[in-house]
Amino acid sequence: MEANDVAACWEANAETWTRHARAGYDLYRDAQNTPAFLANLPGIAGLEGLDIGCGEGSNTRKLAEAGARMTGIDIAPTFIRHAQEAEAETPLGIAYRLADGMALPFGDGSFDFATAFMSLMDMPHQDKVLAETMRVLKPGGFLQFSILHPCFATPHRKVVRDENRKVLAIEVRDYFRPTDGEIESWRFGAAPEHEKASVEPFRVPRFHRTLSDWVNMIVATGLAIEMMHEPSVDAETARALPYLDDTLVAPLFLHMRVRKPAPAV
Ligand SMILES: C[S@@+](CC[C@H](N)C(=O)[O-])C[C@H]1O[C@@H](n2cnc3c(N)ncnc32)[C@H](O)[C@@H]1O
């Protein structure tokens, strides 16, 4: 599957996704994934940043609120429109652009840092996105990204629970089977039943890669790995939001920070 087909799927998802994410139904993102990501982010105040696959812009706004001058790009026009409308309503100085992460429309060395929240595993040629990101970063700049965990969120992940809903295990299959746009259909699980019933499920093309594929792509690009993190809910959050308790047993997300080497002085 190529970028045009991926864009068509995301464009079809974008309206409901935006409405549901803004209603707070993307619980994994809001209660776990983004807070953990931001907790590990180096200081970005005053820096020039690029958010790749920004969606409707929720995380881009958080980066701007932390003091960065942000540009957000996404392949789906409806996401960009919603992000721009939010910017017009509450200006944070963010520039949004329709663009493909595999062909970034920016000059070499344009950004101090880049982020990609849960978007790289949705792109067919992750090596190209990494190469493009490397190109638009200044020497010494970093990319921090989150992806579905390659080991525990394979094309088949099933949460096994006992009769009291306690998580017993995570069942994983097909780790070694790379996928080329295999469609996963789902809705935000935290949405109320009547909302779920009233919308078409999202259709998300997946491009699963193994952990060693990811590390080898990063190393081949010339980026240096400086941080990895596998967020898990703490016991208190799991009690308050039992929906997220599968991540007590095995992580759903993987975070990495990689850096473009600066020339030796
Ligand atoms: C799971 S959503 C994450 C959105 C947002 N970063 C967030 O955390 O809420 C993945 C995003 O990647 C975007 N995307 C997929 N392929 C892309 C590509 N080749 N270039 C740019 N964006 C892309 C999708 O349109 C979608 O907005």
The ligand as an ORCA input file, in Angstrom:
! r2SCAN-3c Opt
* xyz 0 1
  C      -2.674      7.418     15.139
  S      -2.835      8.976     14.351
  C      -1.961     10.002     15.497
  C      -2.327     11.452     15.391
  C      -1.653     12.378     16.416
  N      -0.218     12.378     16.269
  C      -2.049     12.020     17.821
  O      -1.218     11.493     18.563
  O      -3.194     12.293     18.199
  C      -1.676      8.810     12.988
  C      -1.585     10.045     12.125
  O      -0.579      9.875     11.123
  C      -1.033     10.474      9.938
  N      -0.276      9.909      8.802
  C      -0.319      8.652      8.313
  N       0.531      8.525      7.278
  C       1.137      9.730      7.120
  C       2.134     10.224      6.236
  N       2.684      9.456      5.281
  N       2.543     11.505      6.375
  C       2.001     12.316      7.327
  N       1.055     11.899      8.197
  C       0.635     10.624      8.097
  C      -2.510     10.150      9.915
  O      -3.256     10.953      9.038
  C      -2.879     10.364     11.382
  O      -3.224     11.692     11.640
*
